[in-house]
Amino acid sequence: MAMKDFIKDHFKWFGQFSFEISYNGKTIFLDPFNLPDDYSKKADFVLISHAHFDHLAPDDLKKVADKDTPIYGPETEVMPKLKELGYTNLHTVKPGDKLNIGGIDIEVWPAYNIRKTQFHPKENNWVAYLFIMDGKRIYISSDTERIPEMKDVHADVTFMTLGQVYTMDSVDEAVDAVLDTGAKLAIPVHYGMYEGKAEDAQRFCSLLEEKGVETMCLEKLGRE
C-alpha cells in the first residue's frame, strides 16, 4: 500500500498533535484534544506527549478513556495530573524507551526546545513517539524545535510541528527538521489553532517537494 493511502486509512487528525490511530484492530489515541462534542469512540490505549492543555486535555481524555484504560506518558507534570483525574492504569515513559502496545512497536523520542526553553524544557523528559506499522517508521514529532536527535530517527513518514511561536521558529526550520529525519513523506501538523496558518503548511509542502520529499496535508476533524 502506498504511504499516503496507509496514512489516510490509519490516522485521523483533530488538530495540534491529537490523533486517533487504528491498526491491527486496536485504537490508540495520541494527545486527545479538540475532539467533536459527540465523539464516542473508545481507546484501547492512550499516549500523552506532555502536560500542556492542548495535549493533556481532561475533557477530551474522558471521551475516549475510562479510569482503567492504559495511559502512557512522561512523569513530569503528566503522571501527577492523570492521578489527580482518577486514572489508575498508568505507565511512565521517557526518551529512549521502546514499547509494544497492541502489537505495535513504538519508540519514545525526546521533544524539547533549545532556544525557547521556557515552553518545553529538555529536563522535563517530554516525548515524541515513533510507530512501526506495516514495516514503516512513522514519527510524530510532538512539540519541539529542531533537535540533534532528529538525525537518528530514520523515519519513513514524519508528522512535523510547524510552530513559529512555541516550537519551531520558522517554516524553514520545520523543513530542515524533516530532512534530518530522513522521511520520504512529510505531513505538517500543529498549526491553524494557536500558531501557524494554512499558508505556512502550503509553503512547508512546496519547499519539501522541491527537495524531493513527498508531502500531504490531512483534513482536521476536530471542533475548530
N, C-alpha and C positions, 0 to 999 in steps of 0.2 A: 504493500500500500504506500502511495506517495506520502511524504511527510505532512504536507498541508492537509490532505484528507484525514490522516491519522489524528492530527491536532483537532480538526473540526469535529471528529467523531468522539473524542475522549475528553476534551477540555471545554468548559463553559466559563466565561469571564463575566464578573459582575462589577468590575471597577477596581482600581488600586491593584492589590495582589490577591483579590478574592476569587477563588476558583473552585468549581466542582469538577473533580477528576474521576471518571468512570473507567474501570478496567478490570478484566477478569471477574466480572460480576460483583465488584466492590465499588463503593463510593467513598472517595476521600475528599474532604473539604480543606482547602488551604486558606487561612485567614478569612473566614466567612464574614462578610461585611456587605452592606448595601443590597442585601437580598430583597426580592419583591415581597410586599406585605403578606401575600398569600402563599409564600413559599413553604412547602411541606415535606420535601424530600429529606430523609434522614441519612446521616453519615454512618459509615462503618468505622471510620477513623477521622480525626481532625488533626491537622498540623497548624501550629502557630509559629510565625517567624519572630515576632517581637511584641512589645507591650502597648504600642500606640493605639489610639482609639479606633483607627481605621484598619486595624489588623487583629486586635483582640477586642471585639465588639460584643458585649454581653447580650444585647437584644437579638443580634443575628445568630450568635452562637447557640442560643437556646432554641432557635428554629430548627437546627439540624442535629443538635446533640442532646442526649439525655444525661443525667448526672453520672451514669456509669459508662458512657461512651469513651473509648480510649482516646486521649488527647496527648499530643506530643508537643513540646515547646521548650524554650530556654528557661533556666532557673531564674535569672534576674528579672524581677517585676512580673514575669508571666505566671510562674507557678504560684506565687502568693495570691495573685488576683484570681486564678482559677479555683484555688482552695476556698477563698473568700466567697466565691459564687456557688460553692457547694459541689463542684465536680470532684470525683473520687478516683477515677481510673487515669492517673496522670503519670507521664513518662518524660523525664528530663532529657533534653538533647543539647549537644554542644558541637561546635565546628570540629570536623574530623570523624564524627560518628558515622556508622553505617547501619542501616536498619533494613529489615524486611517486614513490610506491613501488607497484609492481604496478598502475599505472593509477589509484591512489587519491591524490588531493591531500591533503596533511597540513600543517597549520600547527603550528609549535612555539611554545608559550606559556610564560611564566615560572611557576614554582611555588616558593613560599618562605614563610617565617614572618616576620611583622612584630614580634611580641612574643616568641615562643619561638624566638629566632633560633639557639639552640644546636642545634636539630634540623635545620632546612632553611635555611641562610643564603642570602640573596639573592646574595651574591658567588660562590656555587658555580655559578650559572647552571644549576641543575637545572630540569627542564622538565615541562610538561603537553603533551598532544597533542590536536589537533582534526582530526577526519577529515571530509572532504567526500565523502559517499556518497549516490548517488541524489538529488542536489540538497539533501541535508540536512547541516547543520553539527552534528557530534556531538563534544562537548567532554568530555574525560576529565581531571578537574582535577589528578590526582596529589596528592601530599602538600603541602598548602598551607593557609595561613589565607586569610581573605577579603582579597584584594589589589586595589588600584585597577585593575589591568589587566583584571579580570573585566568591567568595564563596556564594554570594547571587543571582547569575544568574539563577541557576537551569535549565540548558539547556538540551534539548534532543539531539541537534546537535550543535557542536562547530566548527566553522572555526577559526583556530588559526594561528597567525603570528609565523613564525619560527625565523626570525630576525638573531641575533647574532652580528649585528653592531648597528643598530638604535633602536631596540626594545628589544627582549629577549637577554640574554647573552649566552644562550646555548639551545640546543635541549631539555636537561633535564628540563630546566625551562619552556619551552613551554609545555612539557608533564605534569608537575606539575600544570600548569595553567589550562589545560584541565580537569584534575582531580578535581580541585577546582570548576569548573563549573558544574560538575555532569553529563557531556554528556555521552550518550550511543554510539554516533557516532562522531568521530573526523576527521577533514579534514585539512591538512596543506595547508597554503597559504602564500603569501608574501615571496616567495623565488624564486631563479632562475634568478633574474634580477640584483638587486643591493646588495643583501645579501642572503646567504643561497644557498645550492645546492640540486640537486635531491637526493644525498646520505643522506642529512640531513632529507629530507622528509621520506625516507625509514626507517631511524633509528627512527624517531618520531613514525611512524606507528608500527614498531616492538615493541618498548617499551610500547606503549599503549595496543597493542594486548596482551602482556604478563600480563597486569593488567586487562584484561577482557573488554577493550573498543574496539568496532569495529572501523575500520578506512577505508578510501578510499582516493585516490588521483584523482583530476579532471584533465582532459586534459586542457592545457592552449590554448585558442583560439585566443590570441592576435597576434600582428605583430611579436613579438620577441619570 
